[in-house]
Amino acid sequence: MSRVMPRAATALAIALAAACGTVPTATGAESGNVRADLRADVNRDGAVDVTGDSDAAGKTMRTSRRGAILLPNIGDKHRRCKTRKPDGRWLSNARLQACNDAQGNVVRASGYLAPLRTVPVDNASDAAIGRLQLVGAGKSKVRLFLKRGDTWTHVTDNTRVTAAELRAGLQLGLDGRDVIREGWDGRITVADGDRTSMDEVKLRTAPVLTQHHLQRAEQALVVIGSRQDPDQGRFAEQFAKEVRKPGITKPTYKFKDGSDIWAQDFIKPGYVSMPGPGGKPRVLRTMIRSAQMDRDAGKQVFELRGPSVGVAQLNTGRYDQINSTGNLETIPPYTHHGTSYPAGRITGRHGSRLPAHTAFLKAQQAQDPLVLDTGWLGIGHVYEFVQFLPANTPRGWKIGIADPEGGLALLRRAQRDGHGGHRCSPSRAPTPTANRPVGAYHPGAVNGVVLTPTTYLAPKQWGPAWAARTSSPRR
């Protein structure tokens, strides 16, 4: 779960002022001496307790262990969302983002609704009428539903609840229309009652967390290439074959737009989660599109959207290498100087320039970025020189770091031993400038793929022997 520190009540109230919901459930004149009691999954055990008191205490407070959570319901359960126009052209960025299971006011994926309950009001009179209402500017960010029988009804200002329903207790569901973004911290208040009796709970939208290499890989992604680049097609097939060897059974997903082969630069896998029944979390994979809105290859990320997969589009940034998701890696969980980072953190910067995705990461309040300077590289991505590898250490991982001086030492030693008859030439000539002086001569071994705790798929280090046989560049 995310690491969210509690805030002072006054500050929290201010943050919630534009995002609070009010749910009155009985009219004061006819309700009698009733006590409103609204419950959510405050103790995070995956259920709402209306018979005991496990979810009664601290309903309006948040700590690292308590506090109800809701999910941004942005998957596509029925695969109804399109990505292209009838003529094959991509839909606009806005239209791609707009279609998901939280679109409109219909429940399409009830499994991702955060449960809310009211304790039955046994002494509600037959004349009592409940009125459900969402108020405040923040109501556009969430949806509230009332379950009647097997049907979920969207709560509007005109929704009414009968006395019988009040006596039985209400079953409510809440979800988010979008992920947490800069300017809204995901916190909302739902209140239950009227002038006679009032109760409230506070919930927070689950933050989008990026994956790290201590989490077991289930599927790999690759770009399949094009007719103009048959080498990439062969690479994709060989890559998929290698992925299967350590036991990853789900077929490798192949992006089809061969004009941009750098999948790791336009997508970063992530997820949101909240507790579910039986201790099993409800998880929605959330693919993060790079903050490069003019990079059309990034639109392919929406083709992954499905019953348990959503897409977070950042809606900012241009096709500048600093904004690539190659400049976004994740340190596995660790503790440093007494401070715990249970979800990890890292990104890159170019001198004083920060990537456009930095604000998004900070808004999640869970993976506060540890920023490394990547501007000394020709492309400038953090994954070009840092990798985090599962290992038998107290932390459970080690850091792999590219060592240019060590590489030169190896080449010089080989030369002293009588080798070195072929001149080393780069696969892509670097273009030194005052700000970006360094380029890669060969694929970087540190920029590989962690498949299992003991399997690392590294780029092949094509050397002079290969270069002597062909003049075709290889990246």
Secondary structure, 3 states (H helix, E strand, C coil): CCCCCCCCHHHHHHHHCCCEEEECCCCCCCCCCCCCCEEECCCCCCCCCCCCCCCCCCCCCCCCCCCEEECECCCCCCCCCCCECCCCCECCHHHHHHCCCCCCCCCCCHHHCEEEEECCCCCCCCCCCEECCCCCHHHHHEEEEEEECCEEEECCCCCEECHHHHHHCCEEEEEECCCCECCECCEEEEEEECCCCEEEEEEEECCCEECCCCCCCCCCEEECCECCEHHHHHHHHHHHHHHHCCCCCCCCEEECCCCCCCHHHHEEEEEEEECCHHHCCEEEEEEEECCCCCCHHHHHHHHHCECCEEEECCCCCCCCHHHCHHHCCCCCCEEECCEEECCCCCEEEECCECCCCHHHHHHHCCCCCCEEECCCECCCCHHHCEEEEECCCCCCEEEEECCHHHHHHHHHHHHHCCCCCCCCCCCCCCCCCCCCCECCCCCCCCCCEEEECCEEECCCCCCHHHHCCCCCCCC
